[in-house]
Structure formats: C-alpha cells, structure tokens
C-alpha cells in the first residue's frame, strides 16, 4: 500500500482479510519526518496522512479480524502498537495541541507538523484503549479485549534520520557521527525494542494499556495534550468525520 493514497490502504486491508482469519499484532510503524509542506491527492498534509490518518484507516478496516482474535484467544492475544516519538513533546517538534486549520498547519513548519502527527499517534492509542482495552464496554460485553499502547522507538540510525541529516546545513554534518559514537543515536537493530515489548512480550500487562513507552520499553511521560481527554475525543471525532466524508469508512 501507499500511505499517501487512502484507497490503497483499504485495498491492503481487504487483501489481508481475504487471506487470513487471525491477526495477533498490528504495529503501526511507517512514517516520514519533516519533508517540505505537501498536500496529498486525498487532501491532507503528507505527514499527517502517512503517519496518522492512513494508519488509523488501516486499523479501522483490520479491526474485525483483530476483535475476532481477541475474542477467541483472550486478553493480551491481540495488540496494537502506535509508534509515536518523543518529538511530540520536545523541541523543535513539540506541540501544545492538535491543529485542524489548513493555514495554521502549513505555517507550523515541517518539524512542527511532524510533532502534530506524532501527538496524533499517542492520542490514537489512548482512543483504542478506551474503546477496546481492559475495562472498556467492548471488553465487558465479551466482544474482545484488545491491548494498545504508544511507543517511542528511539533515535535510530535509519533512512528517516539520514535523510534529515543530508538535508541539513553542511555545518551540522558532524552531528550524526558524534551521536553514534556516544550511543545517543542507536543502530537500527535496536529500534524494535519498545515495539516488540508492547506487541508481543508477556511482560506487557493489562494495566500498561494506553500508556506511552520509551526506546527501552520503560513507561514515559507524554506531553500535556496527549493526556487531555478533550484532545483525544476531538481528534477521533475529526478523523471519523473526515474519512466518512471521503467515503473511506
């Protein structure tokens, strides 16, 4: 699928559903960071669509299989991992609230827009937990208890960071080698720790659902907006309305 094309996301989900009857883990990991401002053919800022909207849509269309797996195999058998970033809370990415006005979003800067999409990932995990997690009405009715959380994978030496280095001023070209030397930028093989912890580890338990974890699978603190129920509810309402309007759900 191409996350800049919502129709291909739906096609991918339908393709999976036609071939499989179970889904134990969904790790929403794909992402882009700080490209120039661009609006997709679907009408959304590119980072928000790739990093959040398409992943929300994929989850929506795979939920029947995830719910079925959870219902048949019990709590903890089906999990969803929303890969966010400390970027939603730290400069130059940090954001105080979600933005919906297109002019505001365009003027917010490429790193700011990245922060918005990563805040959306944290809020998405919290919404899923409220809707399907331990103690939810869905779980109490025996429809399946799905475990969800959001994670920060770490500052990893992937193409995502390499491309940002290459686009930066030559004066900053020394930063990545220094960060790697001191272990601040970690090798790509270390980027899965928090993903696998939430997605598969028996050490991840029901009481951890809805929380945010750092690169070493430790509970971390989100920014204030991520802990605001009003922000969570407003984003979910906006997303549902937008995707219904476009005929994608």
Secondary structure, DSSP 8 states (H G I E B T S, - for coil): --TT-HHHHHHHHHHHHHH-S---EEEE-----S----B-TTSSBHHHIIIIIHHHHHHHHHHHHHHHHHHHH-TTSSEEEEEE-GGGTSTTT--SS----HHHHHTT-HHHHHHHHHHHHHHHHHHHHHHHSTT-HHHHTTS---EEEEEE--SB-SHHHHHHHHHS-GGGTTHHHHHHHTTSSB-GGGTTHHHHHHHH-TTS-GGGTT-EE-TTS-EE---GGGG-HHHHHHHHHHHHHHHHHTT--
